[in-house]
């Protein structure tokens, strides 16, 4: 059913618009359609969670800390909100890391990438209890059946100090089985795929269309690439010279 517009007439009091009963019926039917659509949605209810990286663990931040588990076969995580609170062990000994390092939010095995976002060094080295919302980078819907991690970039552990890092998050689970439809017309579906030191990447996306593609390096800079759609389900991406980064397509 298309959205029903309430006729309000041309000028106030001209009696050309819908009466109260007809207007009320249109409002009810519009809301009924919206609620029915939401109830049949492929989204799970919103899930709230919390994960703590302890004072003792914070000296090993290059470890991957899984804070949202894998959602299940054929499903992805839709991250709604992620904030962190950092509490240094004392004002004299907060975390001391290199200025270029970030606490990355990622779904792949490469701790240097910022698939979903990051928390900057100034936040991690705060001398006071601080709350900060994640800095977003790419989409928050990535990789089927994959958990979400937090880990320190740069392959260098904190030089000294310790802090407790509390992660608070809201997310939903999306069932891709209902999103990947002929023509791939649903705008919710987006994938970000990692590649490392490659010149040619073959992707079997099964979208039954020629998707929109953006290729970026690990710093987020867009790369010039050659994209060949072998079929409506398979594409080949060529980059010269070889590089590492992300392929974003929908």
MDAnalysis code that builds the backbone (N, CA, C; Angstrom):
import MDAnalysis as mda
import numpy as np

u = mda.Universe.empty(750, n_residues=250, atom_resindex=np.repeat(np.arange(250), 3), trajectory=True)
u.add_TopologyAttr("name", ["N", "CA", "C"] * 250)
u.add_TopologyAttr("resid", np.arange(1, 251))
u.add_TopologyAttr("resname", ["UNK", "UNK", "UNK", "UNK", "UNK", "UNK", "UNK", "UNK", "UNK", "UNK", "UNK", "UNK", "UNK", "UNK", "UNK", "UNK", "UNK", "UNK", "UNK", "UNK", "UNK", "UNK", "UNK", "UNK", "UNK", "UNK", "UNK", "UNK", "UNK", "UNK", "UNK", "UNK", "UNK", "UNK", "UNK", "UNK", "UNK", "UNK", "UNK", "UNK", "UNK", "UNK", "UNK", "UNK", "UNK", "UNK", "UNK", "UNK", "UNK", "UNK", "UNK", "UNK", "UNK", "UNK", "UNK", "UNK", "UNK", "UNK", "UNK", "UNK", "UNK", "UNK", "UNK", "UNK", "UNK", "UNK", "UNK", "UNK", "UNK", "UNK", "UNK", "UNK", "UNK", "UNK", "UNK", "UNK", "UNK", "UNK", "UNK", "UNK", "UNK", "UNK", "UNK", "UNK", "UNK", "UNK", "UNK", "UNK", "UNK", "UNK", "UNK", "UNK", "UNK", "UNK", "UNK", "UNK", "UNK", "UNK", "UNK", "UNK", "UNK", "UNK", "UNK", "UNK", "UNK", "UNK", "UNK", "UNK", "UNK", "UNK", "UNK", "UNK", "UNK", "UNK", "UNK", "UNK", "UNK", "UNK", "UNK", "UNK", "UNK", "UNK", "UNK", "UNK", "UNK", "UNK", "UNK", "UNK", "UNK", "UNK", "UNK", "UNK", "UNK", "UNK", "UNK", "UNK", "UNK", "UNK", "UNK", "UNK", "UNK", "UNK", "UNK", "UNK", "UNK", "UNK", "UNK", "UNK", "UNK", "UNK", "UNK", "UNK", "UNK", "UNK", "UNK", "UNK", "UNK", "UNK", "UNK", "UNK", "UNK", "UNK", "UNK", "UNK", "UNK", "UNK", "UNK", "UNK", "UNK", "UNK", "UNK", "UNK", "UNK", "UNK", "UNK", "UNK", "UNK", "UNK", "UNK", "UNK", "UNK", "UNK", "UNK", "UNK", "UNK", "UNK", "UNK", "UNK", "UNK", "UNK", "UNK", "UNK", "UNK", "UNK", "UNK", "UNK", "UNK", "UNK", "UNK", "UNK", "UNK", "UNK", "UNK", "UNK", "UNK", "UNK", "UNK", "UNK", "UNK", "UNK", "UNK", "UNK", "UNK", "UNK", "UNK", "UNK", "UNK", "UNK", "UNK", "UNK", "UNK", "UNK", "UNK", "UNK", "UNK", "UNK", "UNK", "UNK", "UNK", "UNK", "UNK", "UNK", "UNK", "UNK", "UNK", "UNK", "UNK", "UNK", "UNK", "UNK", "UNK", "UNK", "UNK", "UNK", "UNK", "UNK", "UNK", "UNK", "UNK", "UNK"])
u.atoms.positions = np.array([
    [0.853, -1.199, 0.000],
    [0.000, 0.000, 0.000],
    [0.884, 1.243, 0.000],
    [0.593, 2.178, -0.873],
    [1.336, 3.437, -0.894],
    [0.929, 4.300, 0.296],
    [1.803, 5.230, 0.694],
    [1.489, 6.147, 1.796],
    [0.251, 6.962, 1.453],
    [-0.700, 7.052, 2.369],
    [-1.935, 7.797, 2.147],
    [-1.780, 9.221, 2.668],
    [-1.989, 10.176, 1.779],
    [-1.861, 11.587, 2.121],
    [-3.200, 12.127, 2.603],
    [-3.191, 12.809, 3.729],
    [-4.426, 13.412, 4.241],
    [-4.682, 14.714, 3.489],
    [-5.877, 14.840, 2.944],
    [-6.262, 16.045, 2.208],
    [-6.636, 17.135, 3.218],
    [-5.868, 18.220, 3.243],
    [-6.124, 19.306, 4.198],
    [-6.799, 20.501, 3.535],
    [-7.239, 20.339, 2.285],
    [-7.884, 21.445, 1.595],
    [-6.871, 22.423, 1.011],
    [-7.391, 23.538, 0.502],
    [-6.519, 24.541, -0.114],
    [-6.227, 25.677, 0.844],
    [-7.257, 26.151, 1.534],
    [-7.082, 27.207, 2.533],
    [-7.837, 26.776, 3.782],
    [-7.483, 27.293, 4.956],
    [-8.202, 26.919, 6.186],
    [-9.698, 27.198, 6.077],
    [-10.486, 26.188, 6.504],
    [-11.931, 26.368, 6.577],
    [-12.670, 26.234, 5.266],
    [-12.027, 25.760, 4.179],
    [-12.742, 25.666, 2.895],
    [-13.575, 24.387, 2.776],
    [-13.485, 23.486, 3.767],
    [-14.279, 22.259, 3.813],
    [-14.035, 21.351, 2.615],
    [-12.846, 21.474, 2.011],
    [-12.505, 20.604, 0.883],
    [-11.617, 19.422, 1.300],
    [-11.148, 19.458, 2.530],
    [-10.258, 18.406, 2.982],
    [-10.995, 17.216, 3.559],
    [-10.233, 16.180, 3.970],
    [-10.818, 15.002, 4.607],
    [-11.408, 15.377, 5.962],
    [-12.545, 14.729, 6.314],
    [-13.072, 14.954, 7.654],
    [-12.217, 14.187, 8.665],
    [-12.486, 14.397, 9.955],
    [-11.651, 13.808, 10.997],
    [-11.620, 12.285, 10.921],
    [-12.757, 11.672, 10.624],
    [-12.807, 10.209, 10.576],
    [-11.945, 9.674, 9.435],
    [-12.085, 10.252, 8.251],
    [-11.300, 9.785, 7.097],
    [-9.807, 10.012, 7.351],
    [-9.470, 11.188, 7.920],
    [-8.067, 11.462, 8.226],
    [-7.507, 10.476, 9.236],
    [-8.325, 10.159, 10.268],
    [-7.880, 9.199, 11.272],
    [-7.669, 7.813, 10.692],
    [-8.547, 7.395, 9.790],
    [-8.399, 6.082, 9.139],
    [-7.087, 6.021, 8.344],
    [-6.781, 7.090, 7.622],
    [-5.538, 7.111, 6.845],
    [-4.314, 7.021, 7.758],
    [-4.351, 7.749, 8.888],
    [-3.235, 7.707, 9.840],
    [-3.062, 6.287, 10.382],
    [-4.183, 5.658, 10.800],
    [-4.106, 4.304, 11.340],
    [-3.549, 3.317, 10.317],
    [-4.016, 3.420, 9.073],
    [-3.560, 2.473, 8.052],
    [-2.085, 2.691, 7.715],
    [-1.646, 3.960, 7.698],
    [-0.215, 4.227, 7.470],
    [0.639, 3.597, 8.571],
    [0.237, 3.798, 9.837],
    [1.003, 3.244, 10.951],
    [0.948, 1.722, 10.972],
    [-0.202, 1.144, 10.628],
    [-0.315, -0.316, 10.591],
    [0.677, -0.900, 9.605],
    [0.797, -0.280, 8.429],
    [1.747, -0.781, 7.425],
    [3.184, -0.666, 7.924],
    [3.498, 0.466, 8.586],
    [4.857, 0.645, 9.101],
    [5.189, -0.407, 10.156],
    [4.284, -0.638, 11.090],
    [4.541, -1.612, 12.154],
    [4.625, -3.026, 11.594],
    [3.760, -3.371, 10.636],
    [3.835, -4.695, 10.024],
    [5.173, -4.882, 9.329],
    [5.651, -3.818, 8.680],
    [6.945, -3.888, 7.998],
    [8.070, -4.101, 8.985],
    [8.033, -3.389, 10.118],
    [9.081, -3.539, 11.127],
    [9.071, -4.927, 11.740],
    [7.887, -5.489, 11.967],
    [7.796, -6.803, 12.581],
    [8.314, -7.890, 11.665],
    [8.218, -7.689, 10.345],
    [8.716, -8.686, 9.403],
    [10.129, -8.366, 8.942],
    [10.746, -7.392, 9.604],
    [12.094, -6.966, 9.220],
    [13.093, -8.073, 9.453],
    [14.221, -7.987, 8.725],
    [15.294, -8.960, 8.862],
    [16.250, -8.578, 9.976],
    [15.981, -7.476, 10.669],
    [16.813, -7.057, 11.786],
    [16.365, -7.769, 13.056],
    [17.327, -8.134, 13.884],
    [17.004, -8.639, 15.214],
    [16.645, -7.456, 16.107],
    [16.082, -7.706, 17.283],
    [15.933, -6.602, 18.254],
    [17.303, -6.016, 18.596],
    [17.306, -4.779, 19.076],
    [18.566, -4.139, 19.458],
    [19.155, -4.868, 20.670],
    [20.445, -5.158, 20.596],
    [21.152, -5.867, 21.656],
    [22.142, -4.905, 22.301],
    [22.127, -4.825, 23.620],
    [23.069, -3.982, 24.357],
    [24.152, -4.862, 24.968],
    [25.376, -4.349, 24.996],
    [26.457, -5.129, 25.563],
    [27.533, -4.264, 26.186],
    [28.389, -4.912, 26.967],
    [29.507, -4.231, 27.620],
    [30.684, -5.193, 27.668],
    [31.878, -4.652, 27.399],
    [33.102, -5.458, 27.511],
    [34.161, -4.625, 28.210],
    [34.876, -5.229, 29.155],
    [35.897, -4.513, 29.911],
    [37.278, -5.056, 29.570],
    [38.172, -4.152, 29.167],
    [39.596, -4.460, 29.071],
    [40.208, -3.962, 30.378],
    [40.689, -4.863, 31.187],
    [41.096, -4.528, 32.547],
    [42.434, -3.795, 32.579],
    [42.762, -3.271, 33.775],
    [44.064, -2.624, 33.968],
    [45.191, -3.577, 33.592],
    [45.074, -4.836, 33.999],
    [46.115, -5.809, 33.726],
    [46.218, -6.115, 32.224],
    [45.061, -6.173, 31.548],
    [45.052, -6.475, 30.120],
    [45.513, -5.291, 29.277],
    [45.391, -4.071, 29.792],
    [45.678, -2.887, 28.971],
    [47.148, -2.752, 28.596],
    [48.031, -3.479, 29.262],
    [49.443, -3.432, 28.861],
    [49.699, -4.369, 27.683],
    [48.654, -5.113, 27.257],
    [48.740, -6.027, 26.107],
    [47.648, -5.685, 25.100],
    [47.550, -4.422, 24.744],
    [46.443, -3.965, 23.896],
    [46.556, -4.412, 22.439],
    [47.725, -4.889, 22.005],
    [47.808, -5.375, 20.628],
    [47.161, -6.760, 20.484],
    [46.777, -7.375, 21.612],
    [45.960, -8.577, 21.531],
    [44.587, -8.196, 20.964],
    [43.917, -9.145, 20.320],
    [42.579, -8.873, 19.797],
    [41.548, -9.232, 20.870],
    [40.800, -8.209, 21.299],
    [39.768, -8.423, 22.311],
    [38.411, -8.507, 21.619],
    [37.824, -9.694, 21.597],
    [36.523, -9.882, 20.959],
    [35.432, -9.380, 21.891],
    [34.663, -8.395, 21.430],
    [33.601, -7.893, 22.295],
    [32.204, -8.086, 21.731],
    [32.065, -8.405, 20.436],
    [30.777, -8.843, 19.895],
    [31.022, -10.168, 19.185],
    [30.393, -11.242, 19.616],
    [30.653, -12.552, 19.008],
    [30.093, -12.663, 17.595],
    [30.575, -13.644, 16.843],
    [30.075, -13.893, 15.494],
    [28.571, -14.141, 15.538],
    [27.801, -13.553, 14.614],
    [26.339, -13.606, 14.705],
    [25.699, -14.877, 14.181],
    [26.446, -15.719, 13.451],
    [25.864, -16.928, 12.886],
    [25.979, -16.945, 11.375],
    [25.810, -18.113, 10.792],
    [25.992, -18.298, 9.352],
    [25.032, -17.415, 8.563],
    [25.582, -16.706, 7.559],
    [24.747, -15.879, 6.695],
    [24.232, -14.607, 7.332],
    [24.858, -14.174, 8.442],
    [24.385, -12.982, 9.135],
    [25.546, -12.009, 9.368],
    [25.198, -10.718, 9.495],
    [26.193, -9.690, 9.785],
    [25.711, -8.847, 10.954],
    [26.652, -8.125, 11.545],
    [26.362, -7.253, 12.675],
    [26.159, -5.823, 12.172],
    [25.084, -5.197, 12.603],
    [24.826, -3.787, 12.316],
    [25.093, -3.017, 13.595],
    [26.262, -2.385, 13.683],
    [26.652, -1.669, 14.900],
    [25.947, -0.319, 14.941],
    [25.142, -0.103, 15.965],
    [24.370, 1.131, 16.088],
    [25.168, 2.195, 16.829],
    [25.797, 1.800, 17.925],
    [26.520, 2.765, 18.751],
    [27.634, 2.057, 19.504],
    [28.765, 2.740, 19.636],
    [29.869, 2.204, 20.426],
    [30.573, 3.361, 21.121],
    [30.626, 3.305, 22.441],
    [31.365, 4.297, 23.205],
    [32.301, 3.574, 24.152],
    [33.350, 4.270, 24.580],
    [34.306, 3.689, 25.517],
    [34.527, 4.650, 26.668],
    [34.770, 4.091, 27.847],
    [35.154, 4.888, 29.006],
    [36.521, 4.396, 29.463],
    [37.453, 5.312, 29.603],
    [38.796, 4.942, 30.035],
    [39.050, 5.506, 31.424],
    [39.569, 4.659, 32.307],
    [39.872, 5.043, 33.678],
    [41.328, 4.690, 33.966],
    [42.239, 5.671, 34.009],
    [43.645, 5.355, 34.280],
    [43.834, 4.844, 35.706],
    [44.876, 4.033, 35.898],
    [45.120, 3.487, 37.233],
    [45.426, 4.604, 38.235],
    [46.046, 5.680, 37.740],
    [46.241, 6.886, 38.548],
    [46.628, 8.006, 37.600],
    [46.560, 9.245, 38.075],
    [46.922, 10.372, 37.216],
    [48.413, 10.367, 36.887],
    [49.179, 9.649, 37.665],
    [50.618, 9.607, 37.409],
    [51.010, 8.499, 36.435],
    [50.090, 7.553, 36.187],
    [50.480, 6.435, 35.326],
    [49.366, 5.986, 34.394],
    [48.813, 6.910, 33.561],
    [47.868, 6.454, 32.535],
    [48.643, 5.731, 31.439],
    [47.934, 5.205, 30.462],
    [48.601, 4.555, 29.333],
    [49.514, 5.538, 28.616],
    [50.677, 5.067, 28.244],
    [51.632, 5.877, 27.480],
    [51.918, 5.118, 26.196],
    [51.342, 5.594, 25.074],
    [51.523, 4.937, 23.781],
    [52.074, 5.940, 22.782],
    [52.443, 5.468, 21.600],
    [52.928, 6.366, 20.552],
    [51.762, 7.196, 20.006],
    [52.048, 8.413, 19.607],
    [50.992, 9.352, 19.216],
    [50.209, 8.890, 17.991],
    [50.831, 8.052, 17.149],
    [50.158, 7.617, 15.927],
    [49.252, 6.401, 16.177],
    [49.289, 5.829, 17.371],
    [48.530, 4.607, 17.629],
    [47.065, 4.896, 17.936],
    [46.221, 3.933, 17.574],
    [44.788, 4.025, 17.826],
    [44.291, 2.667, 18.305],
    [43.210, 2.687, 19.063],
    [42.532, 1.442, 19.418],
    [41.497, 1.192, 18.334],
    [41.793, 0.254, 17.449],
    [40.965, 0.019, 16.274],
    [39.821, -0.934, 16.564],
    [38.700, -0.676, 15.917],
    [37.540, -1.564, 15.968],
    [37.507, -2.283, 14.628],
    [37.670, -3.600, 14.635],
    [37.913, -4.323, 13.396],
    [37.209, -5.673, 13.392],
    [37.009, -6.224, 12.192],
    [36.403, -7.550, 12.058],
    [37.341, -8.547, 11.406],
    [38.503, -8.127, 10.962],
    [39.410, -9.071, 10.321],
    [40.624, -9.330, 11.212],
    [41.547, -10.109, 10.718],
    [42.698, -10.497, 11.524],
    [43.826, -9.500, 11.514],
    [43.684, -8.404, 10.759],
    [44.749, -7.408, 10.652],
    [44.492, -6.300, 11.666],
    [45.335, -6.231, 12.689],
    [45.104, -5.247, 13.750],
    [45.393, -3.822, 13.305],
    [45.926, -3.636, 12.106],
    [46.255, -2.290, 11.630],
    [45.081, -1.612, 10.935],
    [44.047, -2.352, 10.603],
    [42.942, -1.758, 9.852],
    [41.869, -1.222, 10.796],
    [41.102, -0.263, 10.288],
    [40.031, 0.373, 11.056],
    [38.706, 0.128, 10.346],
    [38.312, -1.148, 10.275],
    [37.106, -1.498, 9.533],
    [35.908, -0.662, 9.957],
    [35.725, -0.545, 11.260],
    [34.535, 0.131, 11.768],
    [34.851, 1.483, 12.364],
    [36.042, 1.658, 12.898],
    [36.371, 2.923, 13.525],
    [37.522, 2.770, 14.500],
    [37.743, 3.803, 15.315],
    [38.892, 3.768, 16.221],
    [38.727, 4.789, 17.340],
    [39.529, 4.591, 18.387],
    [39.665, 5.556, 19.474],
    [41.088, 6.088, 19.432],
    [41.305, 7.417, 19.404],
    [42.632, 7.996, 19.182],
    [43.526, 7.933, 20.414],
    [44.804, 8.225, 20.192],
    [45.813, 8.125, 21.257],
    [45.532, 9.084, 22.407],
    [45.050, 10.295, 22.109],
    [44.784, 11.264, 23.174],
    [43.740, 10.743, 24.156],
    [42.772, 10.010, 23.635],
    [41.767, 9.402, 24.508],
    [42.392, 8.306, 25.358],
    [43.195, 7.455, 24.730],
    [43.796, 6.331, 25.445],
    [44.776, 6.791, 26.517],
    [45.395, 7.967, 26.316],
    [46.387, 8.455, 27.268],
    [45.820, 9.499, 28.222],
    [44.496, 9.594, 28.291],
    [43.890, 10.574, 29.189],
    [44.305, 10.328, 30.633],
    [44.478, 11.409, 31.381],
    [44.839, 11.294, 32.793],
    [43.599, 11.322, 33.683],
    [42.422, 11.487, 33.070],
    [41.175, 11.509, 33.829],
    [40.204, 10.506, 33.228],
    [39.202, 10.137, 34.010],
    [38.160, 9.254, 33.487],
    [37.415, 9.981, 32.370],
    [37.356, 9.375, 31.183],
    [36.797, 10.041, 30.010],
    [35.889, 9.067, 29.266],
    [34.813, 9.584, 28.670],
    [33.944, 8.803, 27.798],
    [34.031, 9.384, 26.395],
    [34.169, 8.521, 25.401],
    [34.250, 9.005, 24.021],
    [33.501, 8.069, 23.086],
    [32.790, 8.653, 22.129],
    [32.134, 7.868, 21.081],
    [33.153, 7.525, 20.010],
    [33.004, 6.337, 19.452],
    [33.927, 5.894, 18.415],
    [33.944, 6.842, 17.218],
    [35.131, 7.031, 16.640],
    [35.269, 7.780, 15.392],
    [34.997, 6.821, 14.235],
    [33.929, 7.021, 13.442],
    [33.606, 6.062, 12.377],
    [34.543, 6.188, 11.188],
    [34.708, 5.088, 10.467],
    [35.526, 5.094, 9.257],
    [34.709, 4.582, 8.079],
    [34.324, 3.317, 8.112],
    [33.566, 2.736, 7.016],
    [32.154, 2.386, 7.476],
    [31.504, 1.520, 6.692],
    [30.196, 1.007, 7.066],
    [30.301, 0.189, 8.349],
    [29.162, 0.007, 9.022],
    [29.149, -0.840, 10.212],
    [28.537, -2.203, 9.926],
    [28.382, -2.550, 8.660],
    [27.880, -3.869, 8.305],
    [28.942, -4.571, 7.467],
    [29.680, -5.481, 8.089],
    [30.818, -6.099, 7.427],
    [30.882, -7.597, 7.672],
    [31.379, -8.336, 6.678],
    [31.804, -9.722, 6.843],
    [30.761, -10.632, 7.503],
    [30.334, -11.620, 6.754],
    [29.363, -12.569, 7.273],
    [29.950, -13.391, 8.423],
    [29.134, -13.631, 9.434],
    [29.456, -14.523, 10.539],
    [30.842, -14.250, 11.132],
    [31.126, -12.981, 11.420],
    [32.442, -12.580, 11.918],
    [32.290, -11.751, 13.184],
    [33.118, -12.009, 14.198],
    [33.051, -11.210, 15.425],
    [33.658, -9.827, 15.242],
    [33.492, -8.972, 16.239],
    [34.079, -7.633, 16.234],
    [35.143, -7.574, 17.329],
    [36.322, -7.019, 16.971],
    [37.456, -6.954, 17.885],
    [37.849, -5.507, 18.165],
    [38.577, -5.324, 19.259],
    [39.283, -4.070, 19.523],
    [40.749, -4.425, 19.741],
    [41.661, -3.638, 19.154],
    [43.085, -3.934, 19.308],
    [43.898, -2.674, 18.997],
    [45.061, -2.563, 19.622],
    [45.931, -1.401, 19.448],
    [46.746, -1.540, 18.173],
    [46.804, -0.465, 17.387],
    [47.565, -0.490, 16.129],
    [49.057, -0.334, 16.398],
    [49.846, -0.429, 15.322],
    [51.268, -0.131, 15.410],
    [52.148, -1.249, 15.899],
    [51.549, -2.375, 16.315],
    [52.319, -3.540, 16.777],
    [53.259, -3.211, 17.936],
    [52.961, -2.119, 18.656],
    [53.762, -1.722, 19.818],
    [52.844, -1.634, 21.028],
    [53.190, -2.379, 22.075],
    [52.396, -2.319, 23.293],
    [52.616, -0.964, 23.981],
    [51.708, -0.563, 24.877],
    [51.939, 0.674, 25.650],
    [53.314, 0.661, 26.312],
    [53.967, 1.814, 26.295],
    [55.317, 1.904, 26.859],
    [55.287, 1.830, 28.379],
    [54.198, 2.326, 28.972],
    [54.072, 2.277, 30.429],
    [52.631, 2.601, 30.789],
    [52.342, 2.496, 32.088],
    [51.023, 2.845, 32.584],
    [49.989, 1.764, 32.324],
    [48.784, 1.981, 32.854],
    [47.679, 1.054, 32.640],
    [46.362, 1.789, 32.844],
    [45.328, 1.310, 32.179],
    [43.988, 1.905, 32.286],
    [42.944, 0.822, 32.083],
    [41.792, 1.042, 32.668],
    [40.651, 0.176, 32.379],
    [39.855, 0.797, 31.245],
    [39.532, -0.010, 30.224],
    [38.777, 0.475, 29.068],
    [37.459, -0.290, 29.011],
    [36.356, 0.425, 29.192],
    [35.031, -0.188, 29.150],
    [34.372, 0.152, 27.818],
    [33.934, -0.855, 27.088],
    [33.262, -0.677, 25.810],
    [31.770, -0.941, 25.996],
    [30.930, 0.035, 25.639],
    [29.480, -0.090, 25.705],
    [28.942, 0.004, 24.276],
    [28.075, -0.931, 23.888],
    [27.667, -0.955, 22.482],
    [26.222, -1.415, 22.321],
    [25.624, -0.954, 21.225],
    [24.300, -1.382, 20.786],
    [24.446, -1.912, 19.366],
    [23.837, -3.061, 19.089],
    [23.931, -3.599, 17.726],
    [22.712, -4.452, 17.418],
    [22.535, -4.717, 16.133],
    [21.509, -5.639, 15.672],
    [22.166, -6.675, 14.770],
    [21.485, -7.779, 14.568],
    [21.955, -8.819, 13.650],
    [21.042, -8.823, 12.432],
    [21.645, -8.823, 11.252],
    [20.888, -8.819, 10.002],
    [21.072, -10.162, 9.304],
    [19.958, -10.748, 8.865],
    [19.989, -12.003, 8.120],
    [20.132, -11.682, 6.636],
    [21.319, -11.949, 6.078],
    [21.575, -11.595, 4.684],
    [20.752, -12.435, 3.712],
    [20.234, -13.568, 4.173],
    [19.471, -14.418, 3.265],
    [18.283, -13.673, 2.680],
    [17.735, -12.748, 3.446],
    [16.593, -11.983, 2.942],
    [16.973, -10.693, 2.273],
    [18.262, -10.314, 2.340],
    [18.698, -9.049, 1.759],
    [19.277, -9.233, 0.361],
    [19.981, -10.323, 0.141],
    [20.579, -10.548, -1.173],
    [19.498, -11.104, -2.087],
    [18.867, -10.221, -2.826],
    [17.770, -10.587, -3.711],
    [18.177, -10.300, -5.143],
    [17.490, -10.903, -6.139],
    [17.832, -10.612, -7.533],
    [17.891, -9.118, -7.804],
    [18.988, -8.678, -8.385],
    [19.185, -7.260, -8.646],
    [19.854, -6.541, -7.515],
    [19.918, -7.146, -6.317],
    [20.601, -6.531, -5.175],
    [20.080, -5.152, -4.859],
    [18.757, -4.975, -4.883],
    [18.203, -3.627, -4.788],
    [18.120, -3.095, -3.372],
    [18.304, -3.961, -2.376],
    [18.143, -3.482, -1.002],
    [19.336, -2.626, -0.601],
    [19.148, -1.357, -0.227],
    [20.250, -0.457, 0.062],
    [20.958, -0.763, 1.375],
    [20.422, -1.687, 2.200],
    [21.065, -1.984, 3.470],
    [22.324, -2.816, 3.292],
    [22.423, -3.542, 2.172],
    [23.510, -4.495, 2.026],
    [24.776, -3.796, 1.550],
    [25.813, -3.871, 2.350],
    [27.110, -3.330, 1.973],
    [28.197, -4.204, 2.586],
    [29.241, -4.455, 1.812],
    [30.328, -5.308, 2.285],
    [31.639, -4.552, 2.187],
    [32.492, -4.716, 3.179],
    [33.847, -4.188, 3.144],
    [34.790, -5.379, 3.270],
    [35.621, -5.591, 2.266],
    [36.501, -6.759, 2.226],
    [37.955, -6.321, 2.219],
    [38.763, -6.948, 3.064],
    [40.182, -6.605, 3.164],
    [40.993, -7.270, 2.055],
    [42.089, -6.635, 1.677],
    [43.086, -7.288, 0.823],
    [44.463, -6.806, 1.263],
    [45.468, -7.649, 1.100],
    [46.817, -7.355, 1.580],
    [47.841, -7.598, 0.478],
    [48.548, -6.538, 0.091],
    [49.649, -6.617, -0.871],
    [49.241, -7.390, -2.128],
    [48.161, -6.972, -2.746],
    [47.649, -7.659, -3.933],
    [47.510, -6.684, -5.102],
    [47.596, -7.245, -6.300],
    [47.351, -6.474, -7.517],
    [46.062, -6.913, -8.206],
    [45.581, -8.129, -7.889],
    [44.346, -8.625, -8.500],
    [43.529, -9.378, -7.459],
    [42.274, -8.980, -7.317],
    [41.378, -9.612, -6.342],
    [40.125, -10.063, -7.078],
    [39.788, -11.342, -6.943],
    [38.568, -11.894, -7.532],
    [37.522, -12.010, -6.427],
    [36.352, -11.420, -6.658],
    [35.283, -11.429, -5.651],
    [34.025, -12.066, -6.246],
    [33.552, -13.118, -5.601],
    [32.276, -13.727, -5.971],
    [31.224, -13.209, -4.990],
    [30.482, -12.181, -5.387],
    [29.554, -11.508, -4.463],
    [28.134, -12.049, -4.539],
    [27.754, -12.679, -5.656],
    [26.418, -13.272, -5.816],
    [25.281, -12.275, -5.629],
    [25.502, -11.033, -6.050],
    [24.461, -10.006, -5.950],
    [23.538, -9.975, -7.168],
    [23.911, -10.715, -8.228],
    [23.139, -10.736, -9.470],
    [22.977, -9.332, -10.060],
    [24.052, -8.546, -9.975],
    [24.080, -7.218, -10.575],
    [25.542, -6.769, -10.644],
    [25.797, -5.608, -11.255],
    [27.132, -5.008, -11.249],
    [27.172, -4.002, -10.097],
    [27.798, -4.341, -8.977],
    [27.731, -3.475, -7.796],
    [28.562, -2.208, -7.940],
    [28.229, -1.225, -7.109],
    [29.046, -0.022, -6.958],
    [30.251, -0.372, -6.089],
    [31.456, 0.042, -6.536],
    [32.684, -0.386, -5.866],
    [33.574, 0.822, -5.561],
    [34.132, 0.850, -4.349],
    [35.143, 1.830, -3.961],
    [36.314, 1.060, -3.360],
    [37.539, 1.403, -3.780],
    [38.740, 0.749, -3.262],
    [39.572, 1.799, -2.532],
    [39.944, 1.510, -1.275],
    [40.735, 2.449, -0.489],
    [41.925, 1.708, 0.118],
    [43.011, 2.461, 0.395],
    [44.144, 1.848, 1.069],
    [43.925, 1.877, 2.577],
    [44.926, 1.447, 3.341],
    [44.763, 1.323, 4.788],
    [44.617, 2.672, 5.494],
    [44.933, 3.766, 4.799],
    [44.757, 5.099, 5.388],
    [43.411, 5.711, 5.021],
    [42.620, 5.004, 4.184],
    [41.330, 5.530, 3.759],
    [41.385, 6.308, 2.462],
    [42.567, 6.375, 1.816],
    [42.707, 7.107, 0.556],
    [42.192, 6.237, -0.591],
    [41.333, 6.809, -1.439],
    [40.760, 6.036, -2.539],
    [41.819, 5.719, -3.586],
    [41.827, 4.468, -4.048],
    [42.791, 4.008, -5.044],
    [42.132, 3.933, -6.416],
    [42.914, 4.211, -7.451],
    [42.446, 4.041, -8.829],
    [42.592, 2.568, -9.180],
    [41.517, 1.943, -9.598],
    [41.537, 0.509, -9.877],
    [40.793, 0.215, -11.169],
    [41.091, -0.939, -11.747],
    [40.377, -1.428, -12.932],
    [39.414, -2.512, -12.468],
    [38.139, -2.334, -12.749],
    [37.114, -3.278, -12.292],
    [36.478, -3.947, -13.502],
    [36.547, -5.272, -13.546],
    [35.942, -6.050, -14.626],
    [34.851, -6.929, -14.039],
    [33.630, -6.785, -14.530],
    [32.519, -7.623, -14.083],
    [32.439, -8.824, -15.022],
    [33.002, -9.946, -14.553],
    [33.026, -11.153, -15.380],
    [31.611, -11.665, -15.621],
    [30.800, -11.625, -14.574],
    [29.386, -11.990, -14.642],
    [28.657, -11.076, -13.655],
    [27.321, -11.103, -13.611],
    [26.609, -10.320, -12.582],
    [26.895, -10.787, -11.156],
    [27.646, -11.895, -10.987],
    [27.959, -12.411, -9.652],
    [29.444, -12.399, -9.321],
    [30.304, -12.122, -10.314],
    [31.750, -12.190, -10.095],
    [32.408, -10.948, -10.691],
    [33.318, -10.319, -9.925],
    [34.081, -9.192, -10.456],
    [35.563, -9.382, -10.122],
    [36.406, -8.795, -10.976],
    [37.851, -8.831, -10.781],
    [38.341, -7.398, -10.641],
    [39.086, -7.118, -9.581],
    [39.605, -5.778, -9.313],
    [41.114, -5.815, -9.425],
    [41.680, -4.943, -10.277],
    [43.127, -4.898, -10.499],
    [43.680, -3.555, -10.042],
    [44.803, -3.607, -9.301],
    [45.441, -2.417, -8.740],
    [46.914, -2.432, -9.119],
    [47.434, -1.292, -9.539],
    [48.845, -1.191, -9.906],
    [49.408, 0.131, -9.375],
    [50.441, 0.056, -8.487],
    [51.152, -1.129, -7.996],
    [50.346, -1.850, -6.928],
    [50.879, -2.983, -6.439],
    [50.207, -3.738, -5.407],
    [49.990, -2.893, -4.163],
    [48.918, -3.168, -3.447],
    [48.584, -2.364, -2.277],
    [47.799, -3.194, -1.289],
    [47.513, -2.601, -0.119],
    [46.680, -3.225, 0.898],
    [45.585, -2.248, 1.283],
    [44.416, -2.751, 1.610],
    [43.332, -1.860, 1.997],
    [41.999, -2.555, 2.053],
    [40.957, -1.853, 1.570],
    [39.585, -2.335, 1.654],
    [38.876, -2.150, 0.315],
    [38.003, -3.112, -0.001],
    [37.091, -2.998, -1.142],
    [35.691, -2.864, -0.558],
    [35.015, -1.773, -0.882],
    [33.671, -1.510, -0.360],
    [32.708, -1.599, -1.528],
    [31.724, -2.488, -1.438],
    [30.775, -2.613, -2.561],
    [29.374, -2.869, -2.054],
    [28.417, -2.459, -2.885],
    [27.003, -2.676, -2.527],
    [26.173, -2.705, -3.796],
])
